[in-house]
Amino acid sequence: MSRFVSTLKTDQTDRRTYTLLDDLVLADDDQRTIIVPAGFVTDFASIQVLHNAFLFVLFALVSGYGNYAATVHDFLYSEGQVSRKEADAVLYRALRAEGVARWRAWLFWAGVRIGGAKQYNSTPTSSWFSSSGD
């Protein structure tokens, strides 16, 4: 089972964004350690386009849950090191590791599968993951 091995520590940058003060580390089920570096800026689980009624309802059901998982997901989307599908799968596992109920984690996952394509960066940047043995 995936698990977070560090604590989420942030400083609010502005109304909607937060900057990581320390690395956030997720030991993922697929034997990788995902490290979101200190200094990364996240907006947690915000939805850029709230004019879609369906996405607005999903957002209302998941708002306030999964800040750890959302930070990892934001990082994965910004870096492009894994496919969008895999980043979304990591989100679901991270939500469960954080203790979010299965139904709410599934809604969260469904929301990013439906509305997250425009936010995904398909151009890989630096390598940020390692095997859990490293």
C-alpha positions, 0 to 999 in steps of 0.5 A: 500500500502506498504511504506518505513518509513525510509531512506536508508543510506549506506556506500560503503564497496567495489566495489559491497557491501554496509553496512546499517548505520541505520535500513531500515524499510518497512511497508508491505501490509500484515500488517508486519513491516520488519526491515533490521538492521543497519550493514546489507551488501547488493549488491543491485540488482546485479546478480551473474551470468551474463553469462545468456543472458536473465538475463543480459537483465533483469539486464540491464533494472532494474539496478539502480532502487529499491535500497531500495527494493533490500536491503529488498529482500537481507535481506529476502533471507539471513534470510530465515524467509519467503518463497522465493515466499513471499520474491519475492512478498515483493520485488515487493510491495517494488519496487512499494512503492519506485515508480518503474514503474509496468513494471520494477517492474515486470521485476525485480520480474521475474528476481529473480523468474528465477534466484534467487533460489541459493541465497535464504537461506532456513534455518531461522535465527532470527525473524526480523518482527513484526505486524504493531501494535507493 
